[in-house]
Amino acid sequence: MGFEPGPTVIEQPVAAIGAQAMRPLYERIAHPGQPVRKVTLSGRAVRRGSS
């Protein structure tokens, strides 16, 4: 099923999301007393014909 015109989407850094998800898990195992960190990653809008 295609969309004409193509929809505008938010591109997400999937590999970086995976890496950032695993890093705190490893840190938590190695240092259980450490506080939880908040990580924010940037996406970008990909404009297509629908915008």
PDB file of N, H, CA, C and O in Angstrom:
ATOM      1  N   MET A   1       0.845  -1.161   0.000  1.00  0.00           N
ATOM      2  CA  MET A   1       0.000   0.000   0.000  1.00  0.00           C
ATOM      3  C   MET A   1       0.896   1.232   0.000  1.00  0.00           C
ATOM      4  O   MET A   1       1.696   1.415   0.918  1.00  0.00           O
ATOM      5  N   GLY A   2       0.774   2.056  -0.995  1.00  0.00           N
ATOM      6  H   GLY A   2       0.124   1.908  -1.740  1.00  0.00           H
ATOM      7  CA  GLY A   2       1.580   3.267  -1.076  1.00  0.00           C
ATOM      8  C   GLY A   2       0.755   4.500  -0.762  1.00  0.00           C
ATOM      9  O   GLY A   2      -0.475   4.473  -0.802  1.00  0.00           O
ATOM     10  N   PHE A   3       1.436   5.556  -0.456  1.00  0.00           N
ATOM     11  H   PHE A   3       2.435   5.579  -0.423  1.00  0.00           H
ATOM     12  CA  PHE A   3       0.781   6.827  -0.187  1.00  0.00           C
ATOM     13  C   PHE A   3       1.213   7.818  -1.250  1.00  0.00           C
ATOM     14  O   PHE A   3       2.408   7.985  -1.497  1.00  0.00           O
ATOM     15  N   GLU A   4       0.270   8.466  -1.868  1.00  0.00           N
ATOM     16  H   GLU A   4      -0.701   8.331  -1.666  1.00  0.00           H
ATOM     17  CA  GLU A   4       0.556   9.501  -2.851  1.00  0.00           C
ATOM     18  C   GLU A   4      -0.194  10.748  -2.455  1.00  0.00           C
ATOM     19  O   GLU A   4      -1.423  10.699  -2.412  1.00  0.00           O
ATOM     20  N   PRO A   5       0.422  11.820  -2.173  1.00  0.00           N
ATOM     21  CA  PRO A   5       1.867  11.994  -2.064  1.00  0.00           C
ATOM     22  C   PRO A   5       2.408  11.327  -0.796  1.00  0.00           C
ATOM     23  O   PRO A   5       1.655  11.050   0.138  1.00  0.00           O
ATOM     24  N   GLY A   6       3.702  11.076  -0.773  1.00  0.00           N
ATOM     25  H   GLY A   6       4.314  11.300  -1.531  1.00  0.00           H
ATOM     26  CA  GLY A   6       4.323  10.434   0.386  1.00  0.00           C
ATOM     27  C   GLY A   6       4.139  11.267   1.645  1.00  0.00           C
ATOM     28  O   GLY A   6       4.185  12.496   1.582  1.00  0.00           O
ATOM     29  N   PRO A   7       3.930  10.613   2.799  1.00  0.00           N
ATOM     30  CA  PRO A   7       3.719  11.348   4.047  1.00  0.00           C
ATOM     31  C   PRO A   7       5.026  11.897   4.617  1.00  0.00           C
ATOM     32  O   PRO A   7       6.086  11.292   4.462  1.00  0.00           O
ATOM     33  N   THR A   8       4.935  13.037   5.270  1.00  0.00           N
ATOM     34  H   THR A   8       4.073  13.528   5.396  1.00  0.00           H
ATOM     35  CA  THR A   8       6.067  13.567   6.010  1.00  0.00           C
ATOM     36  C   THR A   8       6.247  12.684   7.246  1.00  0.00           C
ATOM     37  O   THR A   8       5.269  12.323   7.900  1.00  0.00           O
ATOM     38  N   VAL A   9       7.487  12.339   7.562  1.00  0.00           N
ATOM     39  H   VAL A   9       8.282  12.633   7.031  1.00  0.00           H
ATOM     40  CA  VAL A   9       7.758  11.422   8.673  1.00  0.00           C
ATOM     41  C   VAL A   9       8.868  11.968   9.560  1.00  0.00           C
ATOM     42  O   VAL A   9       9.568  12.909   9.186  1.00  0.00           O
ATOM     43  N   ILE A  10       9.021  11.375  10.728  1.00  0.00           N
ATOM     44  H   ILE A  10       8.452  10.611  11.032  1.00  0.00           H
ATOM     45  CA  ILE A  10      10.140  11.673  11.615  1.00  0.00           C
ATOM     46  C   ILE A  10      11.118  10.514  11.516  1.00  0.00           C
ATOM     47  O   ILE A  10      10.787   9.375  11.846  1.00  0.00           O
ATOM     48  N   GLU A  11      12.321  10.814  11.060  1.00  0.00           N
ATOM     49  H   GLU A  11      12.591  11.739  10.791  1.00  0.00           H
ATOM     50  CA  GLU A  11      13.374   9.803  10.950  1.00  0.00           C
ATOM     51  C   GLU A  11      14.038   9.666  12.318  1.00  0.00           C
ATOM     52  O   GLU A  11      14.457  10.659  12.913  1.00  0.00           O
ATOM     53  N   GLN A  12      14.133   8.436  12.813  1.00  0.00           N
ATOM     54  H   GLN A  12      13.793   7.629  12.330  1.00  0.00           H
ATOM     55  CA  GLN A  12      14.715   8.188  14.123  1.00  0.00           C
ATOM     56  C   GLN A  12      16.038   7.447  13.977  1.00  0.00           C
ATOM     57  O   GLN A  12      16.149   6.543  13.149  1.00  0.00           O
ATOM     58  N   PRO A  13      17.052   7.821  14.777  1.00  0.00           N
ATOM     59  CA  PRO A  13      18.359   7.167  14.705  1.00  0.00           C
ATOM     60  C   PRO A  13      18.313   5.793  15.386  1.00  0.00           C
ATOM     61  O   PRO A  13      18.692   5.661  16.549  1.00  0.00           O
ATOM     62  N   VAL A  14      17.855   4.789  14.664  1.00  0.00           N
ATOM     63  H   VAL A  14      17.547   4.897  13.719  1.00  0.00           H
ATOM     64  CA  VAL A  14      17.578   3.474  15.246  1.00  0.00           C
ATOM     65  C   VAL A  14      18.824   2.841  15.873  1.00  0.00           C
ATOM     66  O   VAL A  14      18.744   2.305  16.978  1.00  0.00           O
ATOM     67  N   ALA A  15      19.960   2.892  15.198  1.00  0.00           N
ATOM     68  H   ALA A  15      20.025   3.328  14.300  1.00  0.00           H
ATOM     69  CA  ALA A  15      21.186   2.293  15.754  1.00  0.00           C
ATOM     70  C   ALA A  15      21.595   3.000  17.044  1.00  0.00           C
ATOM     71  O   ALA A  15      21.989   2.347  18.009  1.00  0.00           O
ATOM     72  N   ALA A  16      21.505   4.315  17.067  1.00  0.00           N
ATOM     73  H   ALA A  16      21.184   4.846  16.283  1.00  0.00           H
ATOM     74  CA  ALA A  16      21.859   5.078  18.271  1.00  0.00           C
ATOM     75  C   ALA A  16      20.885   4.780  19.406  1.00  0.00           C
ATOM     76  O   ALA A  16      21.288   4.713  20.567  1.00  0.00           O
ATOM     77  N   ILE A  17      19.612   4.601  19.082  1.00  0.00           N
ATOM     78  H   ILE A  17      19.284   4.656  18.139  1.00  0.00           H
ATOM     79  CA  ILE A  17      18.623   4.255  20.106  1.00  0.00           C
ATOM     80  C   ILE A  17      18.989   2.917  20.745  1.00  0.00           C
ATOM     81  O   ILE A  17      18.934   2.779  21.967  1.00  0.00           O
ATOM     82  N   GLY A  18      19.359   1.940  19.934  1.00  0.00           N
ATOM     83  H   GLY A  18      19.404   2.053  18.941  1.00  0.00           H
ATOM     84  CA  GLY A  18      19.759   0.633  20.455  1.00  0.00           C
ATOM     85  C   GLY A  18      20.991   0.720  21.338  1.00  0.00           C
ATOM     86  O   GLY A  18      21.037   0.129  22.417  1.00  0.00           O
ATOM     87  N   ALA A  19      21.992   1.462  20.872  1.00  0.00           N
ATOM     88  H   ALA A  19      21.955   1.942  19.995  1.00  0.00           H
ATOM     89  CA  ALA A  19      23.224   1.615  21.653  1.00  0.00           C
ATOM     90  C   ALA A  19      22.946   2.334  22.969  1.00  0.00           C
ATOM     91  O   ALA A  19      23.451   1.935  24.018  1.00  0.00           O
ATOM     92  N   GLN A  20      22.144   3.389  22.912  1.00  0.00           N
ATOM     93  H   GLN A  20      21.734   3.713  22.060  1.00  0.00           H
ATOM     94  CA  GLN A  20      21.831   4.146  24.124  1.00  0.00           C
ATOM     95  C   GLN A  20      20.935   3.360  25.073  1.00  0.00           C
ATOM     96  O   GLN A  20      20.935   3.624  26.276  1.00  0.00           O
ATOM     97  N   ALA A  21      20.186   2.418  24.569  1.00  0.00           N
ATOM     98  H   ALA A  21      20.185   2.203  23.592  1.00  0.00           H
ATOM     99  CA  ALA A  21      19.361   1.574  25.434  1.00  0.00           C
ATOM    100  C   ALA A  21      20.219   0.558  26.184  1.00  0.00           C
ATOM    101  O   ALA A  21      19.937   0.243  27.340  1.00  0.00           O
ATOM    102  N   MET A  22      21.256   0.048  25.539  1.00  0.00           N
ATOM    103  H   MET A  22      21.485   0.304  24.600  1.00  0.00           H
ATOM    104  CA  MET A  22      22.094  -0.981  26.160  1.00  0.00           C
ATOM    105  C   MET A  22      23.106  -0.405  27.144  1.00  0.00           C
ATOM    106  O   MET A  22      23.387  -1.022  28.171  1.00  0.00           O
ATOM    107  N   ARG A  23      23.649   0.755  26.847  1.00  0.00           N
ATOM    108  H   ARG A  23      23.420   1.257  26.012  1.00  0.00           H
ATOM    109  CA  ARG A  23      24.688   1.336  27.699  1.00  0.00           C
ATOM    110  C   ARG A  23      24.226   1.482  29.152  1.00  0.00           C
ATOM    111  O   ARG A  23      24.951   1.057  30.051  1.00  0.00           O
ATOM    112  N   PRO A  24      23.051   2.064  29.422  1.00  0.00           N
ATOM    113  CA  PRO A  24      22.615   2.173  30.824  1.00  0.00           C
ATOM    114  C   PRO A  24      22.384   0.818  31.493  1.00  0.00           C
ATOM    115  O   PRO A  24      22.570   0.685  32.702  1.00  0.00           O
ATOM    116  N   LEU A  25      21.982  -0.181  30.719  1.00  0.00           N
ATOM    117  H   LEU A  25      21.831  -0.073  29.737  1.00  0.00           H
ATOM    118  CA  LEU A  25      21.805  -1.512  31.307  1.00  0.00           C
ATOM    119  C   LEU A  25      23.136  -2.065  31.795  1.00  0.00           C
ATOM    120  O   LEU A  25      23.225  -2.602  32.899  1.00  0.00           O
ATOM    121  N   TYR A  26      24.169  -1.933  30.970  1.00  0.00           N
ATOM    122  H   TYR A  26      24.096  -1.496  30.074  1.00  0.00           H
ATOM    123  CA  TYR A  26      25.498  -2.393  31.383  1.00  0.00           C
ATOM    124  C   TYR A  26      25.995  -1.597  32.590  1.00  0.00           C
ATOM    125  O   TYR A  26      26.553  -2.169  33.526  1.00  0.00           O
ATOM    126  N   GLU A  27      25.793  -0.280  32.568  1.00  0.00           N
ATOM    127  H   GLU A  27      25.340   0.185  31.807  1.00  0.00           H
ATOM    128  CA  GLU A  27      26.224   0.556  33.687  1.00  0.00           C
ATOM    129  C   GLU A  27      25.479   0.174  34.966  1.00  0.00           C
ATOM    130  O   GLU A  27      26.068   0.153  36.046  1.00  0.00           O
ATOM    131  N   ARG A  28      24.204  -0.122  34.848  1.00  0.00           N
ATOM    132  H   ARG A  28      23.725  -0.105  33.970  1.00  0.00           H
ATOM    133  CA  ARG A  28      23.382  -0.481  36.006  1.00  0.00           C
ATOM    134  C   ARG A  28      23.851  -1.797  36.613  1.00  0.00           C
ATOM    135  O   ARG A  28      23.871  -1.947  37.834  1.00  0.00           O
ATOM    136  N   ILE A  29      24.229  -2.748  35.765  1.00  0.00           N
ATOM    137  H   ILE A  29      24.214  -2.626  34.773  1.00  0.00           H
ATOM    138  CA  ILE A  29      24.740  -4.037  36.251  1.00  0.00           C
ATOM    139  C   ILE A  29      26.076  -3.835  36.953  1.00  0.00           C
ATOM    140  O   ILE A  29      26.309  -4.397  38.023  1.00  0.00           O
ATOM    141  N   ALA A  30      26.956  -3.031  36.352  1.00  0.00           N
ATOM    142  H   ALA A  30      26.767  -2.575  35.483  1.00  0.00           H
ATOM    143  CA  ALA A  30      28.283  -2.805  36.920  1.00  0.00           C
ATOM    144  C   ALA A  30      28.231  -1.940  38.182  1.00  0.00           C
ATOM    145  O   ALA A  30      29.031  -2.138  39.097  1.00  0.00           O
ATOM    146  N   HIS A  31      27.306  -0.991  38.241  1.00  0.00           N
ATOM    147  H   HIS A  31      26.656  -0.830  37.498  1.00  0.00           H
ATOM    148  CA  HIS A  31      27.212  -0.040  39.357  1.00  0.00           C
ATOM    149  C   HIS A  31      25.748   0.116  39.765  1.00  0.00           C
ATOM    150  O   HIS A  31      25.113   1.104  39.396  1.00  0.00           O
ATOM    151  N   PRO A  32      25.199  -0.841  40.521  1.00  0.00           N
ATOM    152  CA  PRO A  32      23.772  -0.826  40.844  1.00  0.00           C
ATOM    153  C   PRO A  32      23.293   0.419  41.597  1.00  0.00           C
ATOM    154  O   PRO A  32      22.112   0.756  41.514  1.00  0.00           O
ATOM    155  N   GLY A  33      24.154   1.097  42.312  1.00  0.00           N
ATOM    156  H   GLY A  33      25.113   0.824  42.380  1.00  0.00           H
ATOM    157  CA  GLY A  33      23.730   2.252  43.108  1.00  0.00           C
ATOM    158  C   GLY A  33      23.660   3.562  42.343  1.00  0.00           C
ATOM    159  O   GLY A  33      23.210   4.570  42.889  1.00  0.00           O
ATOM    160  N   GLN A  34      24.092   3.568  41.101  1.00  0.00           N
ATOM    161  H   GLN A  34      24.457   2.749  40.657  1.00  0.00           H
ATOM    162  CA  GLN A  34      24.109   4.813  40.320  1.00  0.00           C
ATOM    163  C   GLN A  34      22.688   5.290  40.029  1.00  0.00           C
ATOM    164  O   GLN A  34      21.788   4.474  39.830  1.00  0.00           O
ATOM    165  N   PRO A  35      22.484   6.609  40.005  1.00  0.00           N
ATOM    166  CA  PRO A  35      21.156   7.121  39.665  1.00  0.00           C
ATOM    167  C   PRO A  35      20.824   6.880  38.189  1.00  0.00           C
ATOM    168  O   PRO A  35      21.715   6.725  37.354  1.00  0.00           O
ATOM    169  N   VAL A  36      19.551   6.853  37.897  1.00  0.00           N
ATOM    170  H   VAL A  36      18.828   6.979  38.576  1.00  0.00           H
ATOM    171  CA  VAL A  36      19.082   6.656  36.524  1.00  0.00           C
ATOM    172  C   VAL A  36      19.354   7.930  35.727  1.00  0.00           C
ATOM    173  O   VAL A  36      19.131   9.037  36.216  1.00  0.00           O
ATOM    174  N   ARG A  37      19.834   7.765  34.506  1.00  0.00           N
ATOM    175  H   ARG A  37      20.015   6.866  34.108  1.00  0.00           H
ATOM    176  CA  ARG A  37      20.102   8.909  33.623  1.00  0.00           C
ATOM    177  C   ARG A  37      19.013   9.021  32.570  1.00  0.00           C
ATOM    178  O   ARG A  37      18.449   8.016  32.137  1.00  0.00           O
ATOM    179  N   LYS A  38      18.729  10.227  32.169  1.00  0.00           N
ATOM    180  H   LYS A  38      19.187  11.043  32.521  1.00  0.00           H
ATOM    181  CA  LYS A  38      17.797  10.465  31.073  1.00  0.00           C
ATOM    182  C   LYS A  38      18.618  10.778  29.830  1.00  0.00           C
ATOM    183  O   LYS A  38      19.516  11.619  29.869  1.00  0.00           O
ATOM    184  N   VAL A  39      18.311  10.106  28.733  1.00  0.00           N
ATOM    185  H   VAL A  39      17.581   9.423  28.701  1.00  0.00           H
ATOM    186  CA  VAL A  39      19.030  10.303  27.474  1.00  0.00           C
ATOM    187  C   VAL A  39      18.029  10.787  26.431  1.00  0.00           C
ATOM    188  O   VAL A  39      16.952  10.211  26.279  1.00  0.00           O
ATOM    189  N   THR A  40      18.389  11.838  25.723  1.00  0.00           N
ATOM    190  H   THR A  40      19.264  12.305  25.847  1.00  0.00           H
ATOM    191  CA  THR A  40      17.536  12.368  24.666  1.00  0.00           C
ATOM    192  C   THR A  40      18.300  12.315  23.353  1.00  0.00           C
ATOM    193  O   THR A  40      19.426  12.803  23.261  1.00  0.00           O
ATOM    194  N   LEU A  41      17.690  11.728  22.349  1.00  0.00           N
ATOM    195  H   LEU A  41      16.775  11.332  22.424  1.00  0.00           H
ATOM    196  CA  LEU A  41      18.286  11.664  21.019  1.00  0.00           C
ATOM    197  C   LEU A  41      17.434  12.490  20.064  1.00  0.00           C
ATOM    198  O   LEU A  41      16.219  12.598  20.231  1.00  0.00           O
ATOM    199  N   SER A  42      18.076  13.062  19.078  1.00  0.00           N
ATOM    200  H   SER A  42      19.063  12.974  18.942  1.00  0.00           H
ATOM    201  CA  SER A  42      17.356  13.889  18.110  1.00  0.00           C
ATOM    202  C   SER A  42      16.948  13.075  16.897  1.00  0.00           C
ATOM    203  O   SER A  42      17.692  12.218  16.419  1.00  0.00           O
ATOM    204  N   GLY A  43      15.764  13.358  16.417  1.00  0.00           N
ATOM    205  H   GLY A  43      15.160  14.054  16.806  1.00  0.00           H
ATOM    206  CA  GLY A  43      15.312  12.823  15.139  1.00  0.00           C
ATOM    207  C   GLY A  43      15.300  13.976  14.151  1.00  0.00           C
ATOM    208  O   GLY A  43      15.734  15.081  14.476  1.00  0.00           O
ATOM    209  N   ARG A  44      14.812  13.727  12.963  1.00  0.00           N
ATOM    210  H   ARG A  44      14.459  12.829  12.699  1.00  0.00           H
ATOM    211  CA  ARG A  44      14.684  14.828  12.012  1.00  0.00           C
ATOM    212  C   ARG A  44      13.443  14.608  11.173  1.00  0.00           C
ATOM    213  O   ARG A  44      13.075  13.477  10.853  1.00  0.00           O
ATOM    214  N   ALA A  45      12.814  15.698  10.828  1.00  0.00           N
ATOM    215  H   ALA A  45      13.112  16.617  11.087  1.00  0.00           H
ATOM    216  CA  ALA A  45      11.626  15.631   9.985  1.00  0.00           C
ATOM    217  C   ALA A  45      12.061  15.436   8.538  1.00  0.00           C
ATOM    218  O   ALA A  45      12.945  16.137   8.046  1.00  0.00           O
ATOM    219  N   VAL A  46      11.439  14.484   7.869  1.00  0.00           N
ATOM    220  H   VAL A  46      10.721  13.914   8.269  1.00  0.00           H
ATOM    221  CA  VAL A  46      11.697  14.241   6.449  1.00  0.00           C
ATOM    222  C   VAL A  46      10.433  14.663   5.708  1.00  0.00           C
ATOM    223  O   VAL A  46       9.417  13.970   5.731  1.00  0.00           O
ATOM    224  N   ARG A  47      10.523  15.810   5.055  1.00  0.00           N
ATOM    225  H   ARG A  47      11.349  16.374   5.037  1.00  0.00           H
ATOM    226  CA  ARG A  47       9.364  16.342   4.342  1.00  0.00           C
ATOM    227  C   ARG A  47       9.180  15.624   3.024  1.00  0.00           C
ATOM    228  O   ARG A  47      10.112  15.458   2.237  1.00  0.00           O
ATOM    229  N   ARG A  48       7.966  15.210   2.816  1.00  0.00           N
ATOM    230  H   ARG A  48       7.209  15.345   3.456  1.00  0.00           H
ATOM    231  CA  ARG A  48       7.615  14.588   1.546  1.00  0.00           C
ATOM    232  C   ARG A  48       6.450  15.366   0.956  1.00  0.00           C
ATOM    233  O   ARG A  48       6.169  16.482   1.394  1.00  0.00           O
ATOM    234  N   GLY A  49       5.795  14.817   0.005  1.00  0.00           N
ATOM    235  H   GLY A  49       6.023  13.911  -0.351  1.00  0.00           H
ATOM    236  CA  GLY A  49       4.777  15.561  -0.718  1.00  0.00           C
ATOM    237  C   GLY A  49       3.542  15.953   0.065  1.00  0.00           C
ATOM    238  O   GLY A  49       2.774  16.796  -0.400  1.00  0.00           O
ATOM    239  N   SER A  50       3.319  15.374   1.238  1.00  0.00           N
ATOM    240  H   SER A  50       3.942  14.690   1.616  1.00  0.00           H
ATOM    241  CA  SER A  50       2.087  15.659   1.975  1.00  0.00           C
ATOM    242  C   SER A  50       2.168  16.928   2.805  1.00  0.00           C
ATOM    243  O   SER A  50       1.156  17.378   3.343  1.00  0.00           O
ATOM    244  N   SER A  51       3.356  17.515   2.918  1.00  0.00           N
ATOM    245  H   SER A  51       4.178  17.149   2.480  1.00  0.00           H
ATOM    246  CA  SER A  51       3.467  18.703   3.770  1.00  0.00           C
ATOM    247  C   SER A  51       3.450  19.972   2.967  1.00  0.00           C
ATOM    248  O   SER A  51       3.535  21.062   3.533  1.00  0.00           O
TER     249      SER A  51
END
